Amino acid sequence: MKLYCDPISTTSRPVMLFAAESGIAFEREHVDLLSDGNLDPAYLAINPNGVVPFLIDGDLAIGESMAILTYLAQKIGSPAYPAALKARAKVDEALSWFATNLHEYFCLFTIYPNFGIPKGVDPMLSQALIAFGEEKAPRWLKVLDQHMIGDKPFVCGETISLADYLGSAFITLGDAAAYDFGPYPNIRRWIANMRALPSWDATYAGFNGMVAALRSQAELPA
């Protein structure tokens, strides 16, 4: 198997972490997003969408984090994607929730504009997007904190699931903007559980380096 990815990519890290924790071996091809490697004609010939991650496994070529995660989990029979119908449905629900509600209001509006995504957007518009996100995101963070996690160690129960791998990448994106998770103790406890995974530090090393650089440039608190 070959995985095209970039460790700084929010969508790459869930797949990289799940693979590392599950002992899944693949050839890793770095697609450097900072130098627009995803727009290189050679990569676009492989993946016309020009995004990461992208997995090739024999005659299967597949993109999108959720699709790759569920494929790999089913391939190895991972308990992180339970076989029981109702348990799997709850994981699917959480995956979709993270990829829609939380990603839109927290990632797209609240966090990404802090470091120039999308590229070329007028600074005043970026500030307006951030303000909109800061107003709307707490609604979804409260749902995650109080109703999805609650007193459980993980999003869907007592054991880790694919939803945790995906969701934690979205939430920790807040590190890049020094987002205050003080009002959300259950989110903070859940992220602490994820950070304790054996493969977390190695998987997130590139992202943490980027965060440190961004904070240095913006003089954000550590």
MITI-606046 format. One record per residue (C-alpha): y, z negated, x negated; residue number from 1; residue in three letters. Coordinates in pm, 1 decimal. Example, Ala and Ser with C-alpha at 12.3 -4.5 7.8 and 13.67 -1.06 7.14 Angstrom:
2
north | up | east | nr | rest
-450.0 | -780.0 | -1230.0 | 1 | ALA
-106.0 | -714.0 | -1367.0 | 2 | SER
***
This chain:
222
north | up | east | nr | rest
0.0 | 0.0 | 0.0 | 1 | MET
356.4 | 65.0 | -106.7 | 2 | LYS
658.1 | -121.8 | 27.7 | 3 | LEU
1007.5 | 20.3 | -12.3 | 4 | TYR
1247.4 | -273.8 | 3.3 | 5 | CYS
1544.0 | -454.9 | -144.4 | 6 | ASP
1535.3 | -835.2 | -187.5 | 7 | PRO
1897.9 | -865.8 | -78.5 | 8 | ILE
1816.7 | -695.1 | 251.5 | 9 | SER
1792.6 | -925.3 | 552.2 | 10 | THR
1524.8 | -702.2 | 699.4 | 11 | THR
1318.4 | -676.7 | 380.1 | 12 | SER
1283.8 | -1049.6 | 314.7 | 13 | ARG
1067.7 | -1135.7 | 619.6 | 14 | PRO
806.7 | -878.2 | 516.8 | 15 | VAL
821.5 | -976.3 | 151.1 | 16 | MET
783.9 | -1346.8 | 232.7 | 17 | LEU
499.7 | -1296.5 | 480.4 | 18 | PHE
314.5 | -1075.3 | 234.8 | 19 | ALA
358.0 | -1325.7 | -46.9 | 20 | ALA
245.2 | -1618.9 | 166.4 | 21 | GLU
-52.3 | -1421.5 | 299.1 | 22 | SER
-169.9 | -1285.3 | -34.5 | 23 | GLY
-105.4 | -924.4 | 63.4 | 24 | ILE
-72.2 | -704.4 | -243.7 | 25 | ALA
132.5 | -387.8 | -249.4 | 26 | PHE
321.9 | -169.6 | -490.1 | 27 | GLU
687.6 | -254.9 | -448.4 | 28 | ARG
950.9 | 17.3 | -477.2 | 29 | GLU
1306.8 | -113.2 | -509.5 | 30 | HIS
1557.9 | 71.4 | -293.8 | 31 | VAL
1891.9 | -51.9 | -426.6 | 32 | ASP
2122.3 | -92.3 | -128.8 | 33 | LEU
2422.6 | -184.1 | -343.2 | 34 | LEU
2414.0 | 159.5 | -503.4 | 35 | SER
2329.3 | 337.8 | -175.3 | 36 | ASP
1974.0 | 400.8 | -290.7 | 37 | GLY
1872.4 | 415.5 | 73.4 | 38 | ASN
2079.2 | 735.1 | 106.3 | 39 | LEU
1923.8 | 905.3 | -193.2 | 40 | ASP
1774.0 | 1239.8 | -83.7 | 41 | PRO
1442.3 | 1144.7 | -243.6 | 42 | ALA
1420.5 | 831.4 | -27.7 | 43 | TYR
1545.1 | 1009.1 | 284.2 | 44 | LEU
1261.4 | 1257.4 | 239.3 | 45 | ALA
1023.5 | 962.4 | 270.2 | 46 | ILE
1213.1 | 771.4 | 538.3 | 47 | ASN
1474.3 | 981.7 | 723.6 | 48 | PRO
1622.7 | 665.3 | 877.4 | 49 | ASN
1738.9 | 560.5 | 531.8 | 50 | GLY
1677.6 | 191.1 | 588.1 | 51 | VAL
1448.5 | -73.6 | 442.4 | 52 | VAL
1180.2 | -196.1 | 457.1 | 53 | PRO
938.7 | 95.4 | 481.4 | 54 | PHE
563.5 | 68.1 | 436.8 | 55 | LEU
310.0 | 331.6 | 339.8 | 56 | ILE
-54.5 | 238.8 | 385.6 | 57 | ASP
-279.0 | 540.8 | 339.9 | 58 | GLY
-189.7 | 789.9 | 610.5 | 59 | ASP
36.3 | 540.7 | 789.9 | 60 | LEU
409.7 | 543.1 | 719.9 | 61 | ALA
599.8 | 281.2 | 918.6 | 62 | ILE
946.3 | 128.2 | 921.6 | 63 | GLY
1119.6 | -163.5 | 1096.7 | 64 | GLU
1050.3 | -525.0 | 1001.3 | 65 | SER
893.0 | -626.6 | 1330.8 | 66 | MET
654.5 | -332.0 | 1333.2 | 67 | ALA
555.8 | -387.4 | 969.6 | 68 | ILE
506.1 | -760.5 | 1022.1 | 69 | LEU
283.7 | -716.3 | 1326.3 | 70 | THR
87.1 | -438.0 | 1156.3 | 71 | TYR
19.1 | -642.4 | 843.9 | 72 | LEU
-67.1 | -953.9 | 1043.9 | 73 | ALA
-318.1 | -764.0 | 1255.3 | 74 | GLN
-458.8 | -589.4 | 948.0 | 75 | LYS
-554.7 | -921.3 | 788.3 | 76 | ILE
-611.8 | -1120.8 | 1107.5 | 77 | GLY
-330.4 | -1364.4 | 1027.9 | 78 | SER
-290.7 | -1668.5 | 1256.1 | 79 | PRO
84.8 | -1609.7 | 1225.7 | 80 | ALA
31.8 | -1345.6 | 1495.1 | 81 | TYR
-216.6 | -1521.0 | 1724.2 | 82 | PRO
-495.3 | -1330.1 | 1892.7 | 83 | ALA
-470.9 | -1529.1 | 2217.3 | 84 | ALA
-276.7 | -1322.6 | 2470.4 | 85 | LEU
-27.2 | -1585.6 | 2587.2 | 86 | LYS
38.0 | -1725.6 | 2239.8 | 87 | ALA
98.0 | -1375.2 | 2106.0 | 88 | ARG
332.2 | -1302.5 | 2397.0 | 89 | ALA
548.6 | -1600.7 | 2297.1 | 90 | LYS
566.3 | -1475.3 | 1938.6 | 91 | VAL
658.5 | -1127.1 | 2063.4 | 92 | ASP
927.6 | -1280.3 | 2282.9 | 93 | GLU
1077.5 | -1472.9 | 1990.6 | 94 | ALA
1065.4 | -1168.1 | 1762.3 | 95 | LEU
1252.8 | -962.1 | 2021.0 | 96 | SER
1503.1 | -1242.1 | 2081.7 | 97 | TRP
1586.9 | -1270.0 | 1712.8 | 98 | PHE
1619.8 | -892.3 | 1677.3 | 99 | ALA
1852.8 | -859.2 | 1977.4 | 100 | THR
2053.7 | -1160.6 | 2091.9 | 101 | ASN
2076.9 | -1354.1 | 1767.2 | 102 | LEU
2105.7 | -1052.4 | 1539.3 | 103 | HIS
2388.0 | -903.0 | 1742.1 | 104 | GLU
2609.2 | -1205.3 | 1792.6 | 105 | TYR
2531.4 | -1396.7 | 1473.8 | 106 | PHE
2450.0 | -1134.3 | 1210.2 | 107 | CYS
2643.3 | -825.5 | 1319.3 | 108 | LEU
2959.4 | -994.2 | 1444.1 | 109 | PHE
2980.4 | -1333.1 | 1273.8 | 110 | THR
2838.5 | -1281.6 | 925.0 | 111 | ILE
2823.7 | -918.6 | 809.6 | 112 | TYR
3200.1 | -849.6 | 836.5 | 113 | PRO
3260.3 | -1131.4 | 586.4 | 114 | ASN
3126.7 | -911.8 | 309.2 | 115 | PHE
3236.6 | -566.7 | 409.7 | 116 | GLY
2962.6 | -446.6 | 645.2 | 117 | ILE
2995.9 | -197.2 | 795.6 | 118 | PRO
3165.6 | -25.0 | 502.9 | 119 | LYS
3517.9 | 103.9 | 544.4 | 120 | GLY
3609.9 | -104.7 | 848.8 | 121 | VAL
3974.3 | -203.0 | 870.6 | 122 | ASP
4020.2 | -567.2 | 759.2 | 123 | PRO
4195.9 | -655.7 | 1083.9 | 124 | MET
3901.7 | -521.8 | 1281.9 | 125 | LEU
3663.4 | -719.5 | 1061.7 | 126 | SER
3855.4 | -1037.2 | 1139.1 | 127 | GLN
3844.5 | -956.3 | 1508.8 | 128 | ALA
3467.2 | -905.5 | 1490.3 | 129 | LEU
3424.3 | -1237.1 | 1310.2 | 130 | ILE
3637.6 | -1417.9 | 1567.3 | 131 | ALA
3434.8 | -1264.7 | 1850.3 | 132 | PHE
3110.5 | -1365.9 | 1682.9 | 133 | GLY
3227.6 | -1720.1 | 1614.2 | 134 | GLU
3310.4 | -1752.0 | 1983.0 | 135 | GLU
2984.4 | -1607.9 | 2115.2 | 136 | LYS
2718.2 | -1697.9 | 1856.4 | 137 | ALA
2706.0 | -2073.1 | 1934.7 | 138 | PRO
2557.4 | -1996.6 | 2275.7 | 139 | ARG
2253.8 | -1836.3 | 2110.9 | 140 | TRP
2232.4 | -2089.4 | 1829.4 | 141 | LEU
2221.5 | -2364.5 | 2089.6 | 142 | LYS
1932.5 | -2189.9 | 2265.9 | 143 | VAL
1745.8 | -2163.4 | 1937.1 | 144 | LEU
1817.9 | -2523.4 | 1841.8 | 145 | ASP
1748.9 | -2698.9 | 2170.1 | 146 | GLN
1508.0 | -2478.7 | 2361.7 | 147 | HIS
1314.6 | -2261.1 | 2118.6 | 148 | MET
1268.8 | -2506.7 | 1832.6 | 149 | ILE
1336.9 | -2842.3 | 1995.2 | 150 | GLY
1119.6 | -3108.0 | 1831.8 | 151 | ASP
867.2 | -2857.1 | 1695.3 | 152 | LYS
837.8 | -2771.8 | 1324.7 | 153 | PRO
841.7 | -2397.2 | 1394.9 | 154 | PHE
986.4 | -2166.3 | 1657.7 | 155 | VAL
665.4 | -2107.4 | 1853.5 | 156 | CYS
488.1 | -2436.8 | 1798.4 | 157 | GLY
316.8 | -2649.4 | 1539.2 | 158 | GLU
223.3 | -2363.5 | 1306.1 | 159 | THR
423.8 | -2087.7 | 1143.8 | 160 | ILE
440.6 | -1748.0 | 1314.7 | 161 | SER
591.8 | -1408.0 | 1245.2 | 162 | LEU
895.9 | -1520.0 | 1443.4 | 163 | ALA
972.3 | -1777.7 | 1176.2 | 164 | ASP
959.7 | -1519.8 | 898.0 | 165 | TYR
1200.3 | -1288.7 | 1081.3 | 166 | LEU
1429.7 | -1551.2 | 1230.2 | 167 | GLY
1477.2 | -1750.5 | 912.1 | 168 | SER
1604.1 | -1439.2 | 732.5 | 169 | ALA
1867.9 | -1394.2 | 1002.6 | 170 | PHE
1973.7 | -1758.8 | 1006.2 | 171 | ILE
1995.7 | -1797.7 | 628.7 | 172 | THR
2223.9 | -1495.7 | 622.8 | 173 | LEU
2479.6 | -1756.5 | 726.4 | 174 | GLY
2468.3 | -1887.0 | 368.9 | 175 | ASP
2670.3 | -1582.9 | 265.3 | 176 | ALA
2960.3 | -1702.6 | 480.8 | 177 | ALA
2902.3 | -2077.8 | 437.6 | 178 | ALA
2831.8 | -2099.4 | 811.0 | 179 | TYR
2832.1 | -2457.2 | 941.8 | 180 | ASP
2495.8 | -2543.0 | 1098.7 | 181 | PHE
2594.6 | -2907.7 | 1134.7 | 182 | GLY
2583.1 | -2896.9 | 1516.2 | 183 | PRO
2224.4 | -2766.0 | 1508.5 | 184 | TYR
1994.1 | -3031.8 | 1358.1 | 185 | PRO
1674.4 | -2864.4 | 1475.6 | 186 | ASN
1771.9 | -2535.1 | 1312.5 | 187 | ILE
1848.2 | -2717.3 | 988.0 | 188 | ARG
1510.9 | -2897.4 | 1000.3 | 189 | ARG
1327.4 | -2572.2 | 1073.2 | 190 | TRP
1497.9 | -2389.7 | 786.7 | 191 | ILE
1406.7 | -2679.6 | 557.3 | 192 | ALA
1043.4 | -2625.8 | 658.7 | 193 | ASN
1072.7 | -2257.1 | 575.0 | 194 | MET
1241.9 | -2323.7 | 240.6 | 195 | ARG
945.5 | -2546.0 | 151.0 | 196 | ALA
705.8 | -2249.0 | 161.7 | 197 | LEU
555.1 | -2180.8 | -182.7 | 198 | PRO
687.0 | -1823.6 | -196.6 | 199 | SER
1034.4 | -1888.2 | -56.2 | 200 | TRP
1227.9 | -1938.6 | -380.5 | 201 | ASP
1086.1 | -1630.5 | -549.9 | 202 | ALA
1135.0 | -1412.5 | -242.4 | 203 | THR
1492.5 | -1528.4 | -186.5 | 204 | TYR
1603.8 | -1530.3 | -551.0 | 205 | ALA
1786.6 | -1196.5 | -525.9 | 206 | GLY
1953.3 | -1291.3 | -199.0 | 207 | PHE
2060.9 | -1630.5 | -334.8 | 208 | ASN
2212.8 | -1457.3 | -637.0 | 209 | GLY
2411.5 | -1231.1 | -406.9 | 210 | MET
2526.2 | -1531.6 | -202.6 | 211 | VAL
2645.1 | -1710.5 | -516.5 | 212 | ALA
2842.2 | -1402.1 | -620.8 | 213 | ALA
3000.5 | -1364.5 | -278.6 | 214 | LEU
3100.7 | -1728.7 | -266.5 | 215 | ARG
3250.3 | -1703.3 | -611.8 | 216 | SER
3457.7 | -1402.0 | -511.6 | 217 | GLN
3572.3 | -1557.1 | -184.9 | 218 | ALA
3596.4 | -1912.6 | -324.2 | 219 | GLU
3367.7 | -2036.0 | -47.1 | 220 | LEU
3210.9 | -2382.5 | -76.7 | 221 | PRO
2863.0 | -2406.6 | -228.2 | 222 | ALA
***
